[in-house]
Amino acid sequence: MYFIPQHTFKNLPILFKTEPFYKNVTAADLPQAYLDLLAEQNGGYLLCSRIPTQEPTSDGIDYASVHAILGLHDEPNNSLYAQQEVAHSAGLPDYFVLFSINGSQLFAFDYSKLSPSGEPGIRHIDIETDNWQTIAADFAEFLRLLIPAPIAVLEEIRLTHTEGAHAFLLADAAGLPELFLHFEDDPDKLWYLHWIVYFSKHPDAACRSIACEALETQILYFRNELPDTIHAVLAGFLADSDPAIQALAGTLEKELADD
């Protein structure tokens, strides 16, 4: 298994469009190892998130971080079809087909040179440093090279939403408070509340409690920035099976009513 199991994940069916990405390369012609991976799950965040590199990247001296693999479907945020526009906007050659994106760091199938078996090489493209390097001979090797690694949460460097989502999915109760604190002033409150809702349904009561405490901070200090969905978010905690979580949620309900 390569993808992180998620209790709220909706696995979309694989969609094969006939419009070519490059010359005669369509979705059905993408590397078989990639198509086999999507048969496991049609895109998502990876359990192993680091791959060795020969040259430095924005992530490290000898590695790059791989967060999510794009799927073949029509959900725009994590669709391989929709995200090819990133390559066009960055002025990249048309022989790159992107399959993973995090801000200025991209991973692509490189159709400029094929292996004897017809497989495209795997390139890491760091737009910020204008560094392009081959990191694997093909996608199967790319998967074999992936290793597990923590996602560092540093106070002085704000994680992207892609990195943050990956960190939330890997987090346990010990690391969750730091993550919620890291993003507590994020202007995208819908994104932040999504993770509070995600952990409000977690089987571990400790994670649900931490999420409720994160909601408390939002209501007390960021109330004017919160969307109307805040009441629906709170309702999940009001119905929690843990009396302590219910009690805190009840206090927050009164706080909102006094607004």
N, C-alpha and C positions, 0 to 999 in steps of 0.2 A: 504494500500500500504506500503510495507516494503522497496522497493528499491528507490534510488534517480532517478527521471526522468532525462534523458539525451537527448539533441536534436540530438546527433550524435550516439546514441547507436544502435548497430546491434544485435537484439535478435535472437540467433541461435536456431534452433529446438532442442528439447530434444532428446538425443541419448541414447538408452538403449543397452549397451553392455552386453554380456552374461558371460564374464569372471568374476569369483567371486573375491570380495575384501578380504573376510575372510570366510573360510569354504564354505558354500553354499550361502553366501550373495552376490547377484548381485545388479546392479543398481536398478532393479525393486523392490528389497526387502528393499531398504532404507526407513527410516521413511516416512509415508504418509504425515506428515506435511511438510517435506522437499520437497517431490515431488509436493505437492500443491503449495508451494512457488515458485518452478521453473516453474509451469504453469503460474504464474503471470509474471515472467521474469526469463530467464535461467541463473541465476547468476548475480552478480553485487554488487555495493556498497550500504550500508544501510543508511536509514534516521536516525535510532536510533542506536547509535554505542557504547553503554556502557552497561555492564552487571555486577550486584553485585557479589562479591566473598567473601568467608569466610576467605580467607587468602590473604596476599599481593601478588601482581604481579609486573612485571616490569613497568606496567602502573600506579598503585596506591595502596594505602593501602587496599582498600576494593572494587576494581573493576578491570575489564579488558576491553580493547577496542576491539570491533569487527568491522572490516572494510568492508570486502567483503565476500560474500558467493560464493563458487565455484559452477559452473554449470555442467551439464551433456552434454558435447559436446567435440569437438576435438581441440578447440582453446587452445594451451598449457599453456598460462600464467594464465588462470583462469578456467581451467578444473579440475574437481575432479579426473578424470582418470589420467591425467598427473602428478598431484601434490602429488600423493601417494608416489612417490619416496622420497619426503622430510622425511616422516616417516621412511622409510627404511634407509636413510642416517644417520638419527639421532639415529638409533638403537632402535626404539620404538617397542613395541610388535605388532604382526600382527593383534591383535583384534581392533586396532585403525583405523578408516577410517576418514581421515582428510576432513573437509568441509570448513575451513577458515584458512588462513595462513598470518602471518605478521612477516617476519624474524624468530626470535626464539620463537615466540608466536603462538601456534597452538590451534585449536578447533577441536574436534573429536567426532564421534560416538563411544561409547565404547561398543563393543560386548562381553566383558568378563562377564558382568552381565546384564541380561535383566529384565525388569519389568514384572509383571504378564501378561500384555497385549502383551509382546514380544518386547517392545521398548528398544533400547539401551540408556543408560545414556549419558549425554553430559559432556565431560571432557575438561578442559583448561590445556594445557601443556606448561609450561614456561621452555624451554630448558636452557636458560641462568642461571636461578636460580634452575634448577632441581626440580621445583614445579609442581606437578600434583594434580589437585583437581576437584571434581565433582561440576558442577555449575548449572545443571538442571537435573531433572529426565528423561526428554525426550525432543525432539526437539520442540514440541508445547509449552512446558513450557519455553524453551530457548527463543523463539520468544516473549512470553508474558513478560519476564523479561527485555527485551531490553528497554533502555531509551535514549532520545536524550541528547547529550552532545557535547560541542565544542571540536575541535581538537586544542590543544595548539600549537602555533608556537613559540618556544623558540630559542633565538639566539645561546645559548650554546649547544643545542642538535639538530643535523640534523635529520629531519624526514626521514623515509624510503620512497621509491617511492610509496609503498602501502598507507602509511599515507598521503603522499603528494597528491596522486591522489584523495583520499577521501576528503582531505581539499579543493582541487580545486573544486571538484564537489559540495561542500557545500558552497563555498565562494560567497559573494556578492561584490559589488563594493567597499564597505568600507574595507573589509579584503583582497582583491585581491593584492594590491601593496605589502603588507607584504609577501605574499606567493611567488610572483615572485622574490622579493628580497632575500628570504630565499634560493631559489634554483638557483640564477643567475649564480653561479660558479659551478654548477653541471656538472661533466664531460660528462654525457650522454646528449648531446645536442639534439639528436633526441627526447628523452623523454621530455625535456624542451620545444622544439619547438612544440611538440604535443599540449601542453597546451596553447601556444600562438595561435595556429590555432583554438583550441577549442573555445577560447574566441573571436577570430576574427569573429566568426559566431554567437556570442551571441546577443539576441534581444536588450539588454541594451547597448546603445552607450557608456555609461561610462565604461563598462567592455571592450568593443572593444578598446577604447582609452587607457586604462591601459595596455592592451595586446600589443598594438602598441608601447607604451613607453618601455615596457619590451624588445621588439624586438630591439628598438633603442639602449638600453644598450648592447645587445648581439653584434650588428653590430659594435658599437664603441669600445668595450673593449674585446670582445671574437671572433673577426672576424676570426682569424686563426684556431679556433677550430670548426667553423660552417660547416655543411655539405652543399653539393650543393643544397639541397632542400630549402635553405634559400630564393632563388629567388621566388619559388612557394609560400612560406609563405608570403613574402612581397606582392605578387600579390593580395592576398586576401584583404589587407588593401588599396592597390591602387584602388580597385574597390568598396571601402566602400561608403555608401550613405552620410556619414558625411563629409563635406568639410574639417574640421580641421584634421580628421584622414587621409584623402586623401593627405592633404598638408604635414603632417609629413612623410607619406609613400613616397611621392615624394622626400623629402629631403634625406631619407634613400636610395632610389634608386640611387640618385646621389653619395652618399657616397660609395655605393658598386661599382659603375661604375668607381670611381677614384682609386680603389684598384689596 
